[in-house]
Every structure is written in structure tokens, then in C-alpha cells.
């Protein structure tokens, strides 16, 4: 089983409009709400391939109840620690030209709620082969070193941990030597505290993370593909031209989790990861994605070896 962790999930409120007008009355053509966050979307993508996964984190308030109800309706396996404060909302406004996102600040998590999550995690990890840490940023009250703790326990249990989190959490998580780190160029620059203008500089920075004991580093270059760096060799991954449709989302780690869990070879795993990222960027409604959509892009991906 693949365990997907999002410590700061969202309830998404999606509004479709003919056109968004600033400082004027706007009427929505349609409206819906749905669970959001990396862990939820990762589980949706894995379910397309009938891969068993489990979602966990914190949920609270009316938004948390809506989130839980939706997951129950979808029969998505999950267990969240209930919290006193309200799960945050993300409002998405979309018309034919624009896509605007308004995100609330996350809830404050108490010390007792954090302790309860550690206890739940220790239980869930026993039946998990791979753990994906997927929080975009931590809610208030959660210690910054939490991913260091989660990765350390996963390593002790012989579980592979994929770390795909915000820049602040990377600093602490990488020190625990997760199996794989997934990040984009901007996050890598933040981690290294330098600007990376050329690919050879990006590769060198990625290898610095490998030297910390990480087995694989995946650097998302967004509409330019990605770099996959391993301890022995690396790979440059190129994707077809997508124009300005790429929205900057990254779900490469979802495809890698699937490939690693099924013991696919590295090329197949890379194709899955990159194709997952492409479809999640092109399709506004992730529920509409099918296996054929992912396989179509897998066949269009070019992979070139990088020898260190």
C-alpha cells in the first residue's frame, strides 16, 4: 500500500465563469466543491491504475466534514486526525482565459493533535510499502522537523519514503535521507541558496542532495520535462511541446511511487512520473483522466542518459 500524507489539505471551491471581471459583479456558470491537496490527487492518479493507497493528515470543522464525506463517497481509504480548527479552503476562479486561486491560511494544530498524528502514522506505516510526504506547506503549530521524524521511522521500518514538500520542510526532511526527493528548480535554488541558470548547475546541485544519502532526486523543469538523478547515473527527460497550457503542478512523485511499488524498471517509472505530471497540468478535472490519457503521453516522452 502507498501511504499519502498531506498535513494541510484543502477543501476546494471551484467557480466557472464566462469571464472574470475585477471590481465588478461576477456570476458563476457552475460551482462545485471537492477535496484538494497533493495527497488526494496522488491517490486519484494511483486509483486510475488500480493501485491501493491510503490518505492521512489533519481535518477539522465543516470543511473537514465535507472532505471526509467526499472521500467516503468515493470509497477512498483514509483516516485523519480530527482538529479543533477549520480545514482551509482554496477558491478557484476559472474562465476561458484566466485561472485564479485564492488560498486561506492553514489551521493551527495543537501539540496534542500532533502527538495523535505521530501515533496514527506509526500504525499506518506497518501496512505501507511506500510513504509519500506531500504537504505544500505546514499548518501552524506543526514542528518543522516533522518530516525528519516521519522519514526516520520509515527508514527504521524498511519503508521507502518519497519527499515532495515545500522548501522549508525540505531542509529538515533531506537530513533524514529519504529514498527519493522530488522538487522543482525554484525549490532547489531555495535549498541551495543560489541561482541555477544552466542544466549542468542544476545537476550539480541535485547531486549535492544525493550525497546526503538520498537514492533518487527528481527535479521538475515543468514544461521542459525533468531531470532524474540516481546514485550511479542520471536521466534527462524531454516532453512534447504543450504551449502555455502547463500550470506548474507537479505530480511526478505519484508516478514514481507507482513504478517503485510495482518494481518497474527505471525507464518505465520515469515515463509514469512524467506522464502523471503532464495530465495533472492539462486536465482541470483530475477525475476525468483515464489510463489511455497517461499512456498516450508516456509514448511521447524522450529519455536520455546522463553519465556523471
Buried (B, 14 or more C-beta within 10 A) or exposed (E): BBBBBBBBBBBBBBBBBEEBEEEEEEEEEEEEBBBBBBBBBBBBBBBBBEBBBBBBBBBBBEBBBBBBEBBEEBEBBBEBBEBEBBBBBBBBBBBEEEEEEEBBEBBBBEEEBBEBBEEBBEEBBEEBBBBBBBBBBBBEBBEEBBBBBBBBBBBEEEBBBBBBBBBBBBBBBBBBBBBBBBBBBEBBBBBBEEEBEEBEBBBEBBBBBBEEBBBBBBBBBBBBBBBBBBBEEBBBBBBEEEEEEBEEBBBBBBBBBBBBBEEBEBBBBBBBBBBBBBBBBBBEEBEEBEEEBBEEBBEEBEBEEBEE
